[in-house]
Each structure stands twice: as C-alpha cells, then as structure tokens.
Amino acid sequence: MTRTVVVAGVGPGLGESIARKFATEGCRVGLFARSESYLTALAAELSETAGDALAVPTDLADPDAIAAGFEQVRESFGPVDVLVNHASAAPWKGLEAVTDAEFDRALDVGPRAALHCSQEAVADMREHDGGTIIFTGATTSVRGRENAIGFSAAKFACRGMAESMARELGPEGIHVAHVVLDGQVRPPDQQVASPEDYLDPDAVAENYWHLVQQDRSAWTLELDLRPHVEAF
C-alpha cells in the first residue's frame, strides 16, 4: 500500500530520519518546515528512493500556511494517510525569565500546530478508511523539566491531545499514538563520547514505521523509547 505522509517539523536529525524511513518504504512524503533550501535538497534526495517527497515550506505557527501546505500535498500525492506531529520550538527558560512571546511561540509551534495539522489530516482519513497520527514527545511530556517551562507546557499539552484524540478517533479507524523519547537523540553529523547514551534517530524512525503498520486489533497508544536499560 502506498501511503501519503506529512511530517510536520522536518530538520536534520530525527525529523529527517522519519521522513527518510517512510520514503524508503515507498511512501509519498510531504516535508513541512520553514527552511526552503534544506527541504528542497532533502526532497530531491528522497525522490530517488522507493517513494517520493515534496518540499512544503511552512510556518507551522500559521494555520493558513498549514492549510495551504496540506492542499499542496493533496494536489501532488492525494489524501493524507499518516501525520507525524514532530514540531517544537521553546526557549530553555524558567518561570520568571520566559516572555509572553516565547511562551506563545512554544504553544503555537507545538500543540496549536498539532491541532491544525491533525484537523487537516483527519478530514482526509475519515473519507479514506482511517490512518495514523503520531506525536513526538519527550521526557518532559511526563515529567516537567526545570528551566524549560514553555517546552514542558507544550509537550504536556501534546500528550493530552494524543490521549484524547486516540479515544475519539480510534473507533473510526484512526490510530493516534504518542512517542515518549526518554533521552537525548544523537545529534546529526557530530561525534559524541558515548553513543550508547543516545537514542539513534534511525532506530527511532523504525519504531514510527512500526506504529503505522500495526493491526487495528493491537494499537499502541504510548510508546516509551530510551537508550538502554540503565535509564530505567
């Protein structure tokens, strides 16, 4: 089955690994982010795989831009079957240091963008026998982090949205899953002292693909990924 996928929030690292995995599995992938030159180069590379890709320069804080981006994907690839809500933007600041604008930005690019992307995707999924929506979470999705009040608020909100949507949309054949990345993802093109202490972005992407393939009789609501057993 050829699937049409939107990855909302693509950048070097995990976002790129997710997009690459879906493309190599034969999916047609819409790449949403603000960096046009980066997306164009990545789309050209992924178009040489078993699948295809479309660069969709998008400010995910802008609902109109999101709607226009989904329309581009539909025109090129057809209705959306899979959505990955991967975007986040937040300052590493605590309660008294964060500004209103910074806090609003964290919510706009995180849960509010996920809301608008999900609304667009679900409209397609309801008409075409279901689909999959995946949220990228973090340790702070379940345990608030000090001096990261905007990021913590945004990630907690996305987790709540995923749980609510799973119960609302599951009976309609739409699988909603939340992935807790409980640890740091290995940075791209950098040497690290202890690679085993990091999540491998390609290995994480394999898990995202598994979520899409799951049978409806045994869907995962929340997947907790961490580098190694000592993290427990």
Beta strands, then each sheet from edge to edge (+ up, - down):
strand 1: 4-8
strand 2: 28-33
strand 3: 52-57
strand 4: 82-85
strand 5: 131-136
strand 6: 174-181
strand 7: 222-225
sheet 1: 3+ 2+ 1+ 4+ 5+ 6+ 7+
end
